[in-house]
Amino acid sequence: MARTQQERREATVAGILGASIDTIIEVGYARTTSALIAKRAHVSDGAIFRHFPTMREVMTATLREAWRRQLDLFMSHIADMPADARTPEAVLRVVRDITHNPTNGVIYELLVAARTDEKLRAMLKDEIRRYQKAIFDAAGSLPAADGLDAQSRQHFQAMVVVLINAFDGAAIFKDVLPATEAIDERRINVLASLLSPASLQDQLPAKASRNSSET
């Protein structure tokens, strides 16, 4: 059966975004051009700009596709893991491995580029907010988040940000200054301790209790 116009459009856009991700992985954001993307996607330059008016919009959609792939990869790894094996250490190893893959590097490069490109920064901001919300939603389904009250859930989200930032930083350094296996394993254990029930339940409620007693 022949594909509909909408299906052809979606296939073309998916090909362009996949080519954009692969091009950034291969040559870096700074050397990525519409011509290189078009060549890899087997379309013309004009085809790219029929779907995306500017290269900034191509890059914004590229970021969206990159984080969607990252989140799908995380969820598939967690889904494949037996429920009783979803310990903080096991989940953090999944996060570590995912942050070290090339697609995550695309996200880093786009965010660095946005630092000095005000228009790109404004366009990427909403995408990163959506990504962070999706991360919180995914983390909220893990055993570590079960039974948390409102304050502890806020603490949990803060811990998620800390953990992601820690692994992102390690991933950026890995090609120049890779951690030893021993340090990497200790890092997992230290970060897992932040997700312990005692840490999540006690931190903010204890602070709130102290504040109320002082008033």
Backbone as CSV, one residue per row, in Angstrom:
resi,resn,N_x,N_y,N_z,CA_x,CA_y,CA_z,C_x,C_y,C_z
1,MET,0.845,-1.198,0.000,0.000,0.000,0.000,0.880,1.247,0.000
2,ALA,0.542,2.200,-0.874,1.313,3.435,-0.965,1.160,4.249,0.310
3,ARG,2.254,4.905,0.705,2.208,5.733,1.902,1.452,7.029,1.632
4,THR,0.812,7.540,2.668,0.120,8.815,2.547,1.139,9.947,2.541
5,GLN,0.690,11.132,2.169,1.572,12.301,2.171,2.108,12.574,3.575
6,GLN,1.254,12.411,4.597,1.681,12.619,5.971,2.754,11.619,6.370
7,GLU,2.579,10.364,5.975,3.574,9.335,6.290,4.895,9.627,5.593
8,ARG,4.835,10.088,4.348,6.072,10.432,3.631,6.764,11.612,4.306
9,ARG,5.959,12.582,4.729,6.533,13.742,5.410,7.219,13.315,6.701
10,GLU,6.538,12.498,7.487,7.109,12.051,8.757,8.385,11.256,8.532
11,ALA,8.412,10.439,7.487,9.612,9.656,7.187,10.767,10.568,6.780
12,THR,10.456,11.597,6.000,11.493,12.541,5.576,12.058,13.298,6.768
13,VAL,11.175,13.786,7.639,11.618,14.526,8.829,12.456,13.626,9.730
14,ALA,12.008,12.390,9.936,12.771,11.455,10.764,14.155,11.215,10.171
15,GLY,14.220,11.096,8.845,15.511,10.903,8.190,16.421,12.101,8.354
16,ILE,15.856,13.297,8.245,16.648,14.524,8.415,17.194,14.619,9.838
17,LEU,16.348,14.347,10.824,16.791,14.466,12.217,17.808,13.389,12.567
18,GLY,17.599,12.177,12.059,18.593,11.129,12.275,19.920,11.493,11.640
19,ALA,19.855,12.074,10.436,21.082,12.490,9.754,21.756,13.635,10.504
20,SER,20.958,14.537,11.069,21.515,15.653,11.835,22.259,15.132,13.064
21,ILE,21.647,14.201,13.779,22.304,13.612,14.952,23.602,12.923,14.540
22,ASP,23.542,12.107,13.498,24.733,11.353,13.072,25.837,12.283,12.572
23,THR,25.450,13.388,11.932,26.451,14.329,11.434,27.153,15.042,12.583
24,ILE,26.384,15.466,13.575,26.999,16.112,14.744,27.917,15.138,15.464
25,ILE,27.496,13.874,15.578,28.348,12.864,16.207,29.665,12.731,15.446
26,GLU,29.585,12.743,14.120,30.781,12.500,13.307,31.705,13.707,13.219
27,VAL,31.153,14.896,12.949,32.019,16.045,12.682,31.879,17.157,13.707
28,GLY,30.926,17.051,14.634,30.719,18.094,15.627,29.742,19.153,15.149
29,TYR,29.136,19.837,16.109,28.139,20.859,15.780,28.721,21.962,14.902
30,ALA,29.923,22.426,15.220,30.499,23.581,14.521,30.676,23.329,13.036
31,ARG,30.912,22.073,12.645,31.134,21.767,11.230,29.902,21.159,10.555
32,THR,28.821,21.074,11.283,27.594,20.528,10.693,26.905,21.584,9.841
33,THR,26.587,21.215,8.617,25.917,22.116,7.681,24.674,21.433,7.119
34,SER,23.816,22.229,6.514,22.630,21.647,5.884,23.030,20.725,4.747
35,ALA,24.112,21.044,4.065,24.559,20.196,2.954,24.979,18.816,3.445
36,LEU,25.710,18.773,4.558,26.130,17.477,5.103,24.932,16.665,5.579
37,ILE,23.992,17.343,6.224,22.788,16.651,6.694,21.992,16.115,5.506
38,ALA,21.820,16.956,4.490,21.053,16.553,3.310,21.696,15.357,2.617
39,LYS,23.012,15.388,2.498,23.717,14.276,1.852,23.496,12.983,2.610
40,ARG,23.597,13.039,3.922,23.425,11.836,4.739,21.974,11.351,4.712
41,ALA,21.039,12.285,4.642,19.611,11.934,4.645,19.088,11.588,3.248
42,HIS,19.945,11.781,2.230,19.566,11.508,0.834,18.391,12.387,0.395
43,VAL,18.479,13.664,0.780,17.493,14.654,0.330,18.264,15.880,-0.132
44,SER,17.547,16.825,-0.699,18.170,18.084,-1.119,18.174,19.080,0.035
45,ASP,19.005,20.105,-0.084,18.965,21.199,0.903,17.565,21.785,0.978
46,GLY,16.953,21.924,-0.187,15.624,22.509,-0.230,14.616,21.692,0.553
47,ALA,14.781,20.358,0.546,13.860,19.499,1.292,13.962,19.772,2.785
48,ILE,15.167,20.022,3.269,15.342,20.336,4.688,14.571,21.601,5.039
49,PHE,14.725,22.638,4.210,14.129,23.924,4.559,12.650,24.017,4.203
50,ARG,12.135,23.005,3.552,10.680,22.931,3.417,10.036,22.506,4.738
51,HIS,10.789,21.759,5.530,10.274,21.281,6.816,10.737,22.148,7.984
52,PHE,11.916,22.757,7.843,12.485,23.580,8.907,12.969,24.895,8.289
53,PRO,12.313,25.999,8.591,12.663,27.270,7.942,14.108,27.710,8.139
54,THR,14.717,27.364,9.279,16.085,27.793,9.564,16.878,26.640,10.153
55,MET,18.220,26.802,10.146,19.062,25.773,10.757,18.856,25.714,12.272
56,ARG,18.520,26.845,12.887,18.250,26.806,14.322,17.050,25.904,14.611
57,GLU,16.061,25.941,13.741,14.902,25.069,13.937,15.265,23.611,13.684
58,VAL,16.173,23.365,12.749,16.690,22.001,12.566,17.350,21.532,13.858
59,MET,18.162,22.410,14.465,18.889,22.037,15.667,17.957,21.856,16.863
60,THR,16.914,22.663,16.925,15.935,22.504,18.007,15.236,21.156,17.889
61,ALA,14.833,20.800,16.682,14.201,19.494,16.461,15.195,18.366,16.684
62,THR,16.466,18.608,16.370,17.513,17.607,16.608,17.656,17.336,18.101
63,LEU,17.655,18.416,18.891,17.716,18.252,20.340,16.534,17.439,20.843
64,ARG,15.337,17.741,20.351,14.136,17.012,20.764,14.255,15.520,20.434
65,GLU,14.740,15.223,19.252,14.894,13.819,18.856,15.982,13.134,19.678
66,ALA,17.056,13.860,19.976,18.141,13.271,20.764,17.661,12.918,22.168
67,TRP,16.933,13.859,22.815,16.497,13.536,24.180,15.407,12.485,24.178
68,ARG,14.592,12.443,23.122,13.583,11.379,23.039,14.259,10.008,22.960
69,ARG,15.313,9.934,22.166,16.055,8.669,22.053,16.689,8.286,23.388
70,GLN,17.249,9.275,24.067,17.873,8.999,25.361,16.855,8.482,26.367
71,LEU,15.706,9.136,26.410,14.687,8.731,27.371,14.123,7.352,27.022
72,ASP,13.903,7.098,25.733,13.414,5.786,25.310,14.415,4.692,25.670
73,LEU,15.700,5.007,25.513,16.744,4.030,25.836,16.734,3.716,27.326
74,PHE,16.608,4.760,28.152,16.546,4.553,29.595,15.352,3.690,29.973
75,MET,14.179,4.048,29.446,12.966,3.321,29.805,13.021,1.869,29.336
76,SER,13.625,1.620,28.182,13.715,0.240,27.697,14.654,-0.576,28.570
77,HIS,15.758,0.030,29.022,16.679,-0.676,29.927,15.989,-1.000,31.253
78,ILE,15.243,-0.041,31.779,14.547,-0.262,33.045,13.460,-1.316,32.876
79,ALA,12.745,-1.262,31.766,11.683,-2.245,31.521,12.244,-3.658,31.412
80,ASP,13.460,-3.787,30.892,14.083,-5.109,30.750,14.647,-5.638,32.072
81,MET,14.704,-4.776,33.079,15.298,-5.151,34.363,14.205,-5.699,35.291
82,PRO,14.415,-6.863,35.901,13.409,-7.367,36.853,13.137,-6.327,37.941
83,ALA,11.896,-6.254,38.384,11.503,-5.229,39.350,12.365,-5.266,40.608
84,ASP,12.686,-6.471,41.086,13.467,-6.563,42.321,14.946,-6.254,42.104
85,ALA,15.339,-6.020,40.851,16.733,-5.681,40.553,16.927,-4.187,40.322
86,ARG,15.848,-3.422,40.433,15.934,-1.992,40.158,16.416,-1.229,41.388
87,THR,17.586,-1.580,41.843,18.191,-0.901,42.980,18.753,0.438,42.525
88,PRO,18.993,1.366,43.443,19.611,2.638,43.041,20.913,2.439,42.276
89,GLU,21.731,1.482,42.723,23.010,1.245,42.045,22.790,0.783,40.604
90,ALA,21.839,-0.139,40.416,21.569,-0.661,39.074,21.026,0.426,38.152
91,VAL,20.117,1.233,38.674,19.540,2.315,37.865,20.614,3.339,37.506
92,LEU,21.493,3.647,38.460,22.545,4.627,38.182,23.545,4.107,37.157
93,ARG,23.781,2.817,37.127,24.659,2.259,36.089,24.035,2.436,34.709
94,VAL,22.718,2.292,34.635,22.026,2.531,33.366,22.190,3.999,32.957
95,VAL,21.976,4.907,33.911,22.121,6.336,33.621,23.545,6.645,33.169
96,ARG,24.521,6.081,33.863,25.927,6.299,33.483,26.177,5.856,32.051
97,ASP,25.726,4.669,31.707,25.987,4.146,30.366,25.300,4.995,29.297
98,ILE,24.090,5.451,29.586,23.349,6.246,28.605,23.986,7.622,28.413
99,THR,24.455,8.225,29.487,25.080,9.544,29.354,26.408,9.467,28.600
100,HIS,26.994,8.270,28.542,28.261,8.115,27.834,28.078,7.803,26.349
101,ASN,26.842,7.671,25.880,26.701,7.307,24.472,26.750,8.543,23.570
102,PRO,27.042,8.373,22.282,27.249,9.525,21.389,26.040,10.439,21.247
103,THR,24.833,9.895,21.322,23.649,10.743,21.175,23.581,11.782,22.280
104,ASN,23.985,11.403,23.489,23.993,12.390,24.570,25.011,13.486,24.291
105,GLY,26.107,13.122,23.608,27.090,14.130,23.223,26.509,15.197,22.318
106,VAL,25.530,14.821,21.504,24.854,15.793,20.645,24.142,16.840,21.498
107,ILE,23.488,16.383,22.555,22.814,17.315,23.463,23.821,18.282,24.075
108,TYR,24.972,17.764,24.524,25.996,18.640,25.103,26.416,19.708,24.097
109,GLU,26.696,19.278,22.873,27.200,20.231,21.874,26.181,21.328,21.575
110,LEU,24.921,20.963,21.513,23.891,21.963,21.245,23.758,22.950,22.401
111,LEU,23.864,22.450,23.621,23.755,23.344,24.777,24.950,24.280,24.866
112,VAL,26.139,23.777,24.533,27.320,24.648,24.516,27.183,25.706,23.434
113,ALA,26.685,25.309,22.256,26.490,26.270,21.168,25.503,27.362,21.571
114,ALA,24.487,26.989,22.335,23.465,27.948,22.755,24.011,28.998,23.708
115,ARG,25.137,28.717,24.355,25.698,29.683,25.300,26.031,31.002,24.618
116,THR,26.493,30.945,23.381,26.895,32.156,22.673,25.958,32.508,21.513
117,ASP,24.853,31.804,21.406,23.871,32.070,20.350,22.532,32.331,21.030
118,GLU,22.219,33.605,21.206,21.040,33.970,21.990,19.751,33.412,21.401
119,LYS,19.624,33.445,20.080,18.405,32.948,19.446,18.276,31.434,19.615
120,LEU,19.375,30.731,19.449,19.340,29.285,19.647,19.034,28.964,21.097
121,ARG,19.623,29.724,22.016,19.385,29.504,23.446,17.908,29.642,23.781
122,ALA,17.267,30.666,23.225,15.843,30.872,23.484,15.003,29.721,22.942
123,MET,15.410,29.172,21.803,14.650,28.087,21.192,14.856,26.764,21.924
124,LEU,16.075,26.549,22.430,16.366,25.285,23.111,15.821,25.239,24.529
125,LYS,15.574,26.399,25.110,15.165,26.458,26.518,13.906,25.639,26.783
126,ASP,12.903,25.792,25.933,11.655,25.047,26.136,11.866,23.550,25.967
127,GLU,12.732,23.180,25.015,13.003,21.747,24.814,13.672,21.134,26.037
128,ILE,14.606,21.862,26.625,15.299,21.345,27.802,14.342,21.251,28.981
129,ARG,13.421,22.189,29.088,12.406,22.108,30.147,11.546,20.862,29.966
130,ARG,11.166,20.581,28.716,10.373,19.381,28.446,11.180,18.126,28.780
131,TYR,12.447,18.150,28.450,13.322,17.008,28.737,13.425,16.794,30.244
132,GLN,13.615,17.875,30.984,13.721,17.745,32.433,12.431,17.201,33.036
133,LYS,11.291,17.683,32.547,10.015,17.170,33.043,9.881,15.684,32.725
134,ALA,10.279,15.286,31.521,10.203,13.876,31.142,11.116,13.030,32.020
135,ILE,12.286,13.571,32.359,13.207,12.861,33.258,12.572,12.697,34.631
136,PHE,11.972,13.776,35.161,11.310,13.693,36.469,10.181,12.673,36.442
137,ASP,9.399,12.661,35.360,8.299,11.704,35.255,8.829,10.273,35.236
138,ALA,9.920,10.054,34.482,10.502,8.712,34.419,11.074,8.305,35.768
139,ALA,11.783,9.226,36.420,12.367,8.921,37.732,11.284,8.682,38.771
140,GLY,10.161,9.386,38.643,9.073,9.234,39.600,8.436,7.868,39.585
141,SER,8.662,7.112,38.518,8.104,5.757,38.432,9.024,4.705,39.018
142,LEU,10.207,5.106,39.487,11.167,4.161,40.046,10.847,3.866,41.515
143,PRO,11.309,2.711,42.016,11.022,2.345,43.413,11.477,3.391,44.417
144,ALA,12.580,4.081,44.139,13.107,5.069,45.089,12.116,6.199,45.349
145,ALA,11.196,6.412,44.425,10.235,7.516,44.580,8.928,7.072,45.212
146,ASP,8.789,5.791,45.478,7.534,5.280,46.043,7.285,5.860,47.433
147,GLY,6.064,6.320,47.663,5.646,6.725,48.997,6.214,8.030,49.496
148,LEU,6.847,8.823,48.620,7.419,10.089,49.071,6.326,11.139,49.244
149,ASP,6.429,11.928,50.314,5.493,13.037,50.456,5.937,14.188,49.557
150,ALA,5.190,15.277,49.528,5.444,16.369,48.590,6.841,16.960,48.769
151,GLN,7.239,17.184,50.026,8.550,17.778,50.264,9.668,16.819,49.878
152,SER,9.519,15.555,50.236,10.546,14.579,49.889,10.632,14.381,48.378
153,ARG,9.486,14.521,47.685,9.511,14.399,46.224,10.295,15.558,45.602
154,GLN,10.172,16.751,46.178,10.966,17.874,45.696,12.451,17.606,45.917
155,HIS,12.773,17.034,47.073,14.154,16.667,47.365,14.628,15.620,46.374
156,PHE,13.781,14.658,46.058,14.113,13.606,45.106,14.419,14.213,43.732
157,GLN,13.611,15.174,43.292,13.863,15.802,42.004,15.194,16.549,42.006
158,ALA,15.497,17.209,43.116,16.790,17.886,43.217,17.930,16.876,43.124
159,MET,17.760,15.716,43.766,18.775,14.676,43.697,18.932,14.141,42.276
160,VAL,17.815,14.024,41.564,17.877,13.562,40.173,18.719,14.519,39.335
161,VAL,18.509,15.829,39.532,19.298,16.821,38.799,20.781,16.680,39.137
162,VAL,21.091,16.529,40.424,22.480,16.368,40.851,23.105,15.138,40.199
163,LEU,22.367,14.034,40.193,22.890,12.785,39.635,23.135,12.900,38.136
164,ILE,22.169,13.455,37.418,22.322,13.615,35.974,23.513,14.516,35.664
165,ASN,23.624,15.627,36.413,24.749,16.540,36.182,26.090,15.864,36.449
166,ALA,26.131,15.026,37.483,27.371,14.315,37.803,27.781,13.387,36.668
167,PHE,26.834,12.644,36.131,27.155,11.718,35.044,27.441,12.460,33.744
168,ASP,26.723,13.558,33.515,27.005,14.360,32.323,28.435,14.898,32.372
169,GLY,28.830,15.407,33.540,30.191,15.909,33.679,31.228,14.831,33.446
170,ALA,30.988,13.642,33.983,31.917,12.527,33.779,31.991,12.149,32.311
171,ALA,30.846,12.209,31.615,30.823,11.854,30.196,31.625,12.852,29.361
172,ILE,31.560,14.134,29.720,32.312,15.155,28.995,33.808,14.943,29.158
173,PHE,34.228,14.513,30.349,35.643,14.318,30.632,36.191,12.985,30.116
174,LYS,35.309,12.040,29.792,35.739,10.653,29.609,36.790,10.467,28.525
175,ASP,36.736,11.247,27.443,37.698,11.052,26.358,39.058,11.665,26.672
176,VAL,39.083,12.647,27.565,40.336,13.325,27.898,40.905,12.839,29.224
177,LEU,40.025,12.678,30.211,40.473,12.252,31.531,39.509,11.204,32.073
178,PRO,39.565,9.993,31.546,38.619,8.959,31.989,38.879,8.544,33.430
179,ALA,37.807,8.263,34.150,37.927,7.795,35.527,38.395,6.343,35.534
180,THR,39.105,5.960,36.574,39.473,4.557,36.704,38.228,3.748,37.051
181,GLU,38.317,2.445,36.849,37.171,1.589,37.165,36.807,1.676,38.637
182,ALA,37.832,1.765,39.498,37.566,1.846,40.941,36.840,3.137,41.300
183,ILE,37.281,4.258,40.725,36.630,5.535,41.004,35.209,5.529,40.463
184,ASP,35.042,4.963,39.284,33.714,4.921,38.681,32.745,4.148,39.569
185,GLU,33.194,3.028,40.122,32.326,2.227,40.976,32.047,2.939,42.295
186,ARG,33.047,3.601,42.851,32.827,4.367,44.087,31.841,5.502,43.845
187,ARG,31.935,6.119,42.682,31.006,7.195,42.360,29.571,6.670,42.353
188,ILE,29.370,5.504,41.774,28.038,4.888,41.770,27.539,4.720,43.198
189,ASN,28.390,4.199,44.078,27.982,3.940,45.462,27.681,5.238,46.212
190,VAL,28.509,6.252,45.995,28.294,7.533,46.676,26.986,8.168,46.213
191,LEU,26.762,8.170,44.906,25.546,8.778,44.377,24.306,7.979,44.776
192,ALA,24.435,6.659,44.841,23.299,5.830,45.258,22.890,6.150,46.686
193,SER,23.849,6.538,47.517,23.522,6.860,48.911,22.601,8.072,49.000
194,LEU,22.639,8.942,47.978,21.746,10.106,47.972,20.299,9.707,47.751
195,LEU,20.097,8.508,47.215,18.746,8.019,46.948,18.253,7.052,48.012
196,SER,18.972,6.968,49.097,18.534,6.079,50.166,17.246,6.599,50.786
197,PRO,16.386,5.727,51.292,15.130,6.179,51.916,15.357,7.218,53.007
198,ALA,16.410,7.030,53.812,16.678,7.974,54.900,16.967,9.368,54.353
199,SER,17.765,9.413,53.284,18.113,10.700,52.701,16.889,11.394,52.118
200,LEU,16.089,10.644,51.370,14.935,11.238,50.702,13.833,11.633,51.677
201,GLN,13.650,10.872,52.736,12.551,11.134,53.663,12.904,12.173,54.712
202,ASP,14.188,12.257,55.059,14.548,13.069,56.219,15.003,14.487,55.909
203,GLN,15.603,14.716,54.753,16.258,15.991,54.513,15.319,17.188,54.622
204,LEU,14.380,17.294,53.706,13.505,18.472,53.709,12.501,18.476,54.857
205,PRO,11.864,17.360,55.184,10.955,17.392,56.331,11.644,17.834,57.617
206,ALA,12.897,17.384,57.810,13.627,17.777,59.015,13.857,19.278,59.024
207,LYS,14.202,19.818,57.856,14.419,21.256,57.764,13.117,21.999,58.051
208,ALA,12.030,21.505,57.479,10.738,22.153,57.709,10.375,22.133,59.182
209,SER,10.667,20.995,59.858,10.361,20.874,61.276,11.165,21.870,62.098
210,ARG,12.458,22.048,61.726,13.294,22.987,62.450,12.772,24.402,62.266
211,ASN,12.385,24.716,61.026,11.906,26.069,60.761,10.639,26.379,61.556
212,SER,9.734,25.406,61.658,8.489,25.645,62.378,8.724,25.806,63.864
213,SER,9.732,25.092,64.393,10.018,25.184,65.835,10.684,26.510,66.196
214,GLU,11.301,27.147,65.167,12.004,28.403,65.431,11.071,29.596,65.363
215,THR,9.865,29.412,64.833,8.939,30.545,64.690,8.068,30.698,65.923
